[in-house]
Amino acid sequence: MNKIELFIFDMDGLMFDTGRLSYRGYFNSAEKHDYELNHNVYYYLTGKTDPDIRLGMKELYGEEVPYNEWRDSMNVFKNELLAKEKTVHKKYGLVPLLDFAKEQGVKIAVASSSNREKVLTYLEMEGLTDYFDVLLAGDEVEAGKPNPEIFLKASQKAGVDPAHALVFEDSRVGIEAARRAGILSVLVEDDITDLPVRKGRYPLKKDLSRLRERPAPADFQFHDLLQARNFLAKKELFL
């Protein structure tokens, strides 16, 4: 394994507990518009840019339904929840992992499908901005994940060959983007399966029941970021 000189972090669902926040927005929207929602809808859409999420909803529910209106209400509900809670909740182990990277002299980038304004807002909200050498957002690339563009650009901006980078992701589209970029990847999947599901007037038109049966093509997979940090600390990857 090559020496690691750059950690590239996804943001939503990986660094912050915004996956659960997003799903609550999904659920409120589904209740308002009476459409079917289950956990695999979230897993199918997560990690994508907003335009790609809208295309995904069109694919899942059909072009004849007002999927753009549904997506708009998801965003409204999520923003209302965020304004009320005033935190995006750092994931367990995030700060020890960031501190470990700094101790090892590893550069740190965030490469998120969210727009730049949201990335900056969340980092500032949680007091983490100074950790990052590179910030790259979904509205700063031509193609969203699973296209590898965002990870390749993050490596380029950091001045590090992709062969010496390591991507941290919670989504399968993000892991696929890392694979296409030729970058090693760590999967810490976001678990929202305790949250409610619902049937509705507008059913899903695509069967997602087997979505998560096939393992994601990650090089490493951990339960949380602290477990990832402790594993990496035992490896001679930073010499």
Residue pairs with C-beta under 8 A, 6 or more apart in sequence:
1 184
1 235
1 237
2 163
2 164
3 164
3 237
3 238
3 239
4 106
4 164
4 165
4 166
4 184
4 232
4 237
4 238
5 106
5 107
5 160
5 161
5 164
5 165
6 106
6 107
6 108
6 109
6 154
6 155
6 158
6 160
6 164
6 165
6 166
7 97
7 101
7 106
7 107
7 108
7 109
7 165
7 166
7 168
8 109
8 110
8 111
8 151
8 154
8 155
8 165
8 166
8 167
8 168
8 183
9 15
9 108
9 109
9 110
9 111
9 168
10 47
10 110
10 111
10 112
10 113
10 167
10 168
10 169
10 170
10 171
10 174
11 18
11 110
11 112
11 114
11 119
11 122
12 18
12 19
12 22
12 46
12 112
12 113
12 114
12 170
13 19
13 22
13 46
13 47
13 170
13 171
13 190
14 91
14 168
14 169
14 170
14 188
14 190
14 225
15 90
15 91
15 94
15 110
15 128
16 88
16 89
16 90
16 91
16 122
16 126
17 88
17 89
17 90
17 91
18 88
18 89
18 122
19 42
19 46
19 170
19 190
19 192
20 190
20 192
20 195
21 78
21 81
21 82
21 85
21 88
22 42
22 46
22 74
22 78
23 39
23 42
23 192
23 195
24 77
24 78
24 81
24 195
25 74
25 75
25 76
25 77
25 78
25 81
26 37
26 41
26 42
26 74
27 37
27 195
27 196
27 198
28 73
28 74
28 77
29 70
29 71
29 73
29 74
29 77
30 36
30 37
30 70
30 198
30 200
31 198
32 73
33 66
33 69
33 70
33 73
33 200
33 202
34 200
34 201
34 202
35 61
35 65
35 70
35 200
35 201
35 202
35 203
36 198
36 199
36 200
36 202
36 203
36 204
37 197
37 198
37 200
38 197
38 204
38 208
39 192
39 193
39 195
39 197
40 208
40 209
40 211
40 212
41 60
41 204
41 208
42 192
43 171
43 172
43 208
43 211
43 212
44 56
44 60
44 208
44 211
45 53
45 56
45 57
46 170
46 171
46 173
46 190
47 113
47 145
47 169
47 170
47 171
47 172
47 173
47 174
48 56
48 113
48 144
48 145
48 173
49 113
49 138
49 139
49 144
49 145
50 71
50 75
50 115
50 138
51 144
52 113
52 144
53 71
54 67
54 68
54 71
57 67
57 70
57 71
58 67
59 206
60 204
60 205
60 206
60 208
61 67
61 70
61 202
61 204
61 205
62 205
65 202
82 88
86 125
87 125
87 126
88 122
88 125
88 126
90 126
90 128
91 188
91 224
91 225
92 224
92 225
92 226
93 224
93 225
93 226
93 227
93 228
93 229
94 128
94 225
95 128
96 225
96 226
96 229
97 168
97 225
97 226
97 228
97 229
98 108
98 128
98 131
100 229
100 232
100 233
101 107
101 108
101 131
102 108
102 131
104 238
105 238
106 238
107 133
107 134
107 158
107 160
108 131
108 132
108 133
108 134
109 132
109 133
109 134
109 135
109 136
109 154
109 155
109 157
109 158
110 119
110 123
110 132
110 134
110 135
110 136
111 134
111 136
111 150
111 151
111 153
111 154
111 167
112 118
112 119
112 136
112 137
112 138
113 137
113 138
113 144
113 145
113 150
114 122
114 137
114 138
115 137
115 138
115 139
116 135
116 137
116 139
116 140
118 137
119 135
119 137
120 129
120 135
123 129
123 132
123 135
133 158
134 154
134 157
134 158
136 150
136 153
136 154
136 157
138 144
138 150
140 153
141 147
141 149
141 150
141 153
142 149
143 149
144 150
145 171
145 173
145 174
145 176
145 177
146 173
146 174
146 176
146 177
146 180
147 177
147 180
148 177
148 178
148 180
148 181
148 182
148 183
150 177
151 162
151 165
151 167
151 177
151 178
151 181
151 183
152 162
152 181
154 165
155 161
155 162
155 165
155 181
155 183
158 165
162 181
162 182
162 183
163 182
163 183
165 183
165 184
166 183
166 184
166 185
166 186
167 174
167 175
167 177
167 178
167 181
167 183
167 184
167 185
167 186
168 185
168 186
168 188
168 225
168 228
169 175
169 178
169 185
169 186
169 187
169 188
169 218
170 187
170 188
170 189
170 190
171 190
172 212
172 216
174 185
175 185
175 187
175 216
175 217
175 218
176 216
176 217
178 184
178 185
178 218
179 185
179 217
184 219
184 220
185 217
185 218
185 219
185 220
186 218
186 219
186 220
186 221
186 222
186 228
187 216
187 218
187 220
187 221
187 222
188 221
188 222
188 223
188 224
188 225
188 228
189 216
189 221
220 228
220 231
222 228
222 231
